[in-house]
Amino acid sequence: MFSTAKKLRDIGVLGLNERNADLIMRLNPRRLYPGVDDKALTKDLAVKAGMAVPDLYGVIEHQGEVRDFANMVAEKDSFVVKPARGSGGDGILVVTGRSDRKRDSFRLSSGMLISEGEIQHHISNIVGGQYSLSGNRDKALIEYCVHFDPTFAEVSYQGVPDIRVIVYRGYPAMAMVRLPTRASDGKANLHQGAVGAGVDMSTGETLHGVLDDALVEEHPDTGVLVKGLKIPQWDFILESSARGYEVTGLGYLGVDMVIDAERGPLILEMNARPGLNIQIANCTGLTNRVDRIEEIFDASASPADRAAIARREFAA
């Protein structure tokens, strides 16, 4: 075991303890956590900074407001219900349409029908804190349902892929695309069974995939290669991720974005404790890139400058 740990350190793989002690505790003051732990606050920070986010249709904070859900979506056929302080994709409902026969029944991304009452019950559970990070009371966000870019149509199962960019002291350091699968129930979350595909920072093209800590070449449900996909508007995505440093104040963060077919890249959320599986998807460690950023760090560099440097320094 010691030999394995040493080999991982030698090739620059960042471990969990090192991430927590050297990056999160050093660079992420706890007073800044509310801005990213609460998705409603994150959305507000992004909007104030002029960044594009999915439209917010409404927020339900108290049990007595659950009945307001119907009015919030009265003119909407598709929407997303999510806990403001949830994690790992738990508690998220993605509604893609209404039943042709019953206006008060909705179709989920899985194809299943769900009644208005069942959604209200789910919202009640969210408000009660069932999915919150701390177990405390939470609030439910009702927001725009992203229609994913056709680039990902053949490597995604019943869900919207997203792009995770790790940002260190304002510099994009590593990225991956998270592709929903049948096992993940259409959610772009690696812990629930989604595929993560590394990204060449220079070109925005996908590299190898990882599924349950094992390297894969094909999407498990579609059989299509996950390598070689060109991510649209890559330069814009990198620059937006770099701006997350100024928006949140966090020195180590994960910026999650989606690409809407009509609206382009949108900020989905930002994370003060991004995971480390991204290293497997990229077949390289974060430590070497963190060290390189320390060498070239320039406090006066703009987000566009830092994105350009990332494309130059971290080509696959």
C-alpha positions in Angstrom: 0.0 0.0 0.0 2.9 2.4 0.9 4.5 1.6 -2.5 1.3 2.4 -4.3 0.8 5.7 -2.5 4.4 6.7 -3.3 3.9 5.9 -7.0 0.8 8.0 -7.1 2.6 11.0 -5.4 5.5 10.5 -7.9 3.2 11.0 -10.9 1.5 14.0 -9.3 -1.8 12.5 -8.2 -3.4 14.7 -5.6 -4.8 12.8 -2.6 -7.8 13.5 -0.5 -5.9 14.5 2.6 -3.6 16.8 0.7 -6.6 18.4 -1.1 -8.3 19.1 2.2 -5.2 20.4 4.1 -3.1 22.1 1.4 -5.9 23.4 -0.9 -9.3 23.7 0.7 -8.2 24.7 4.2 -5.5 27.1 2.9 -7.4 28.7 0.0 -11.1 28.5 0.9 -12.1 30.5 4.0 -15.2 29.0 5.6 -16.9 32.4 5.6 -17.1 32.1 1.8 -18.8 28.7 1.7 -22.4 29.9 1.9 -21.9 31.5 -1.5 -21.4 28.1 -3.1 -23.1 25.7 -0.8 -26.5 27.5 -1.4 -27.3 27.2 -5.1 -29.7 30.2 -4.9 -26.8 32.4 -3.5 -24.4 31.1 -6.2 -26.9 31.9 -8.9 -27.3 35.4 -7.5 -23.5 35.9 -7.3 -23.2 34.8 -10.9 -26.0 37.0 -12.2 -24.5 40.1 -10.5 -21.2 39.3 -12.2 -23.0 39.2 -15.6 -22.6 35.5 -16.0 -25.4 33.4 -17.7 -27.3 31.0 -15.6 -30.5 28.9 -16.0 -33.6 31.1 -15.4 -35.0 30.8 -11.9 -38.8 30.4 -11.9 -39.3 30.4 -8.2 -38.0 29.5 -4.7 -39.9 27.6 -2.1 -38.6 28.1 1.4 -41.5 27.1 3.7 -44.0 24.3 3.8 -46.8 26.7 3.4 -45.4 27.9 0.1 -45.4 24.4 -1.5 -48.9 25.0 -2.9 -47.4 27.9 -4.9 -45.5 25.4 -7.1 -48.4 25.1 -9.6 -48.5 28.8 -10.3 -44.7 28.9 -10.8 -44.8 26.4 -13.6 -48.3 27.2 -15.0 -46.8 28.3 -18.3 -43.9 25.9 -18.3 -43.8 22.5 -19.9 -40.3 21.7 -18.7 -38.4 22.7 -15.5 -36.0 21.4 -12.9 -36.7 21.1 -9.1 -33.6 21.0 -7.0 -32.5 21.5 -3.4 -30.5 24.7 -2.8 -28.1 22.9 -0.5 -28.1 19.5 -1.9 -25.0 17.6 -3.2 -24.2 14.7 -5.6 -27.3 15.2 -7.7 -29.6 13.9 -4.9 -33.1 15.4 -4.8 -33.1 16.8 -8.3 -36.2 16.2 -10.5 -35.9 16.9 -14.2 -39.3 17.5 -15.8 -39.2 17.4 -19.6 -42.9 17.8 -20.4 -46.5 17.4 -19.5 -48.8 14.4 -20.0 -50.8 14.6 -23.2 -53.9 13.5 -21.4 -53.6 15.1 -17.9 -52.4 18.6 -17.5 -51.5 18.1 -13.9 -49.2 15.1 -14.7 -45.6 15.6 -15.8 -43.0 13.5 -17.6 -39.6 13.1 -16.1 -36.4 12.8 -18.1 -36.6 9.0 -17.5 -39.9 8.9 -19.3 -41.9 8.2 -16.1 -45.0 10.1 -15.3 -45.4 11.9 -12.0 -48.4 13.8 -10.6 -48.4 17.4 -9.4 -49.1 16.1 -5.9 -46.1 13.8 -6.0 -43.9 16.8 -7.0 -45.3 18.8 -4.2 -44.5 16.0 -1.8 -41.0 15.9 -3.1 -40.6 19.7 -2.7 -41.9 19.3 0.9 -39.1 16.8 1.5 -36.6 19.2 0.1 -37.8 22.0 2.3 -37.6 19.7 5.3 -33.9 19.1 4.7 -34.0 15.5 3.4 -31.3 16.3 0.7 -29.4 19.2 2.4 -25.7 18.8 3.1 -26.2 19.4 6.8 -29.7 17.8 7.2 -31.1 21.2 8.2 -34.1 22.9 6.6 -33.5 23.8 2.9 -35.3 25.5 0.1 -36.4 24.2 -3.3 -35.4 25.9 -6.5 -37.6 25.7 -9.6 -35.6 26.6 -12.7 -35.2 26.4 -16.4 -34.6 22.9 -17.8 -31.5 22.9 -20.0 -31.8 21.5 -23.5 -28.4 20.0 -24.1 -26.3 20.7 -27.2 -26.6 18.0 -29.9 -22.8 17.5 -29.6 -23.5 15.2 -26.7 -26.6 13.5 -28.1 -25.0 10.1 -28.7 -23.0 10.0 -25.4 -25.7 10.8 -22.9 -28.6 8.9 -21.5 -31.8 10.7 -20.7 -30.0 13.7 -19.1 -27.9 16.8 -19.5 -24.1 16.4 -19.6 -22.1 19.1 -17.7 -18.6 20.3 -17.8 -16.5 20.4 -14.5 -13.5 22.7 -14.5 -11.1 22.7 -11.6 -9.8 26.3 -10.9 -6.7 26.9 -8.8 -6.0 30.5 -7.8 -8.0 31.7 -10.8 -6.3 29.4 -13.3 -8.3 26.6 -15.0 -6.2 23.5 -14.1 -8.2 20.5 -15.3 -11.6 19.7 -16.8 -13.9 16.8 -17.6 -17.3 16.3 -19.2 -19.7 14.2 -17.1 -22.1 12.1 -19.2 -25.3 10.7 -17.8 -26.0 7.0 -18.0 -28.8 4.6 -17.3 -27.1 3.7 -14.0 -27.0 7.4 -12.9 -30.7 7.8 -13.8 -29.8 10.5 -16.3 -27.8 12.6 -13.8 -24.3 13.9 -14.5 -22.8 12.6 -11.3 -19.9 10.2 -11.2 -20.8 8.8 -7.8 -24.2 7.7 -9.2 -22.7 6.1 -12.2 -22.1 8.8 -14.8 -19.1 8.6 -17.1 -16.4 11.3 -16.8 -14.4 12.1 -19.9 -11.2 14.1 -19.5 -10.7 17.2 -21.7 -7.6 18.5 -23.5 -7.3 22.0 -22.1 -5.8 23.3 -25.3 -8.4 22.1 -27.8 -11.5 21.3 -25.7 -11.6 17.8 -27.1 -12.6 14.9 -24.8 -10.0 12.2 -23.9 -10.5 8.9 -22.1 -13.5 8.1 -20.0 -13.8 6.9 -16.4 -16.7 4.8 -15.0 -16.6 3.7 -11.4 -12.8 4.4 -11.2 -12.1 2.3 -14.3 -11.1 3.7 -17.7 -13.6 3.2 -20.5 -13.6 4.1 -24.2 -17.3 3.8 -24.9 -20.5 5.1 -23.3 -22.0 2.1 -21.5 -25.5 2.6 -22.9 -25.0 3.9 -26.4 -21.7 2.2 -27.3 -20.4 5.5 -28.8 -16.8 6.5 -28.2 -16.5 9.2 -25.6 -13.1 10.4 -26.9 -12.7 13.0 -29.6 -15.8 15.1 -29.0 -15.2 18.8 -29.5 -16.8 20.9 -26.8 -18.6 24.0 -28.3 -17.4 27.5 -27.1 -14.5 26.0 -25.2 -12.6 29.3 -24.9 -15.7 31.0 -23.4 -16.1 28.1 -21.0 -12.6 28.3 -19.7 -12.8 32.1 -19.3 -16.1 31.8 -17.4 -14.6 29.2 -15.2 -11.6 31.4 -14.5 -14.0 34.2 -13.5 -15.4 32.0 -10.8 -12.3 32.9 -8.7 -13.3 36.6 -8.6 -17.0 35.7 -8.2 -16.6 33.4 -5.2 -13.2 34.4 -3.7 -12.3 30.7 -3.5 -8.8 29.7 -4.4 -9.7 26.0 -5.1 -13.1 25.4 -6.7 -15.0 23.4 -9.2 -17.1 25.3 -11.8 -19.9 23.3 -13.4 -21.4 24.5 -16.7 -23.9 23.1 -19.1 -24.3 24.0 -22.8 -27.9 24.8 -23.8 -28.8 24.2 -27.4 -30.2 27.8 -27.7 -28.6 29.8 -24.9 -25.0 28.4 -25.0 -22.9 27.9 -21.9 -24.6 28.4 -18.6 -23.2 28.3 -15.0 -24.9 25.5 -13.2 -23.1 25.7 -9.8 -19.7 26.2 -8.1 -18.2 23.9 -5.6 -15.7 24.6 -2.7 -14.8 20.9 -2.4 -14.5 19.4 -5.9 -13.7 15.7 -6.1 -10.6 14.1 -7.4 -11.8 11.5 -9.9 -11.2 14.1 -12.6 -7.5 13.0 -12.4 -8.5 9.5 -13.5 -10.5 10.8 -16.4 -7.5 12.8 -17.6 -4.9 10.1 -16.8 -2.8 12.8 -15.0 -2.4 14.3 -11.6 -3.4 17.7 -10.3 -0.3 18.3 -8.2 1.9 19.0 -11.2 -0.5 21.5 -12.6 -1.0 23.2 -9.2 2.8 23.5 -8.9 3.1 25.0 -12.4 0.4 27.6 -11.6 2.3 28.6 -8.5 5.4 29.2 -10.7 3.6 31.4 -13.2 0.9 33.0 -10.9 0.2 36.6 -11.8 -2.2 38.4 -9.5 -2.8 41.0 -12.2 -3.8 38.5 -14.9 -7.4 38.8 -16.2 -9.7 35.7 -16.5 -9.1 35.8 -20.2 -5.3 35.8 -19.7 -5.5 32.9 -17.2 -7.7 30.9 -19.6 -5.2 31.4 -22.4 -2.4 30.4 -20.1 -4.3 27.2 -19.2 -4.7 26.3 -22.8 -1.0 26.8 -23.4 0.3 25.1 -20.3 -2.0 22.1 -19.9 -2.4 20.6 -23.4 -2.9 16.8 -23.4 
